């Protein structure tokens, strides 16, 4: 990924609020309609929290930009008789587990 995912979540009672360091996380009301998941769309990733265990079962999904080489047909040649390698950047979906650390004990 181009940027690390960093920020925080606040849990009070039955409410969970996610904030990334850029301050751009929006609660996804439609994706959070079922009773199992809370979803936030942040600037660099989508965050998913299990409603029953938001700290122990949180995941992310993001787009990473990966450098790649691909074979390209040389358009000047008929029938692609001559290929060339070209450097390119490919967007790839990545996902994983969020490792959350408690910074304040519950009251």
Long-range contacts (C-beta under 8 A, 24 or more apart in sequence): 1-44, 1-45, 1-62, 1-63, 1-64, 1-94, 2-44, 2-64, 2-65, 3-44, 5-42, 5-44, 5-45, 5-60, 5-62, 5-98, 7-42, 8-103, 9-49, 9-54, 9-100, 11-54, 11-55, 16-49, 16-54, 18-42, 18-47, 18-49, 20-44, 20-45, 47-98, 55-100, 55-102, 58-97, 58-98, 58-100, 59-95, 59-96, 59-97, 59-98, 60-95, 60-96, 60-97, 60-98, 61-93, 61-94, 61-95, 62-93, 62-94, 62-95, 63-91, 63-92, 63-93, 63-94, 64-91, 64-92, 64-93, 64-94, 65-89, 65-90, 65-91, 65-92, 66-90, 66-91, 66-92
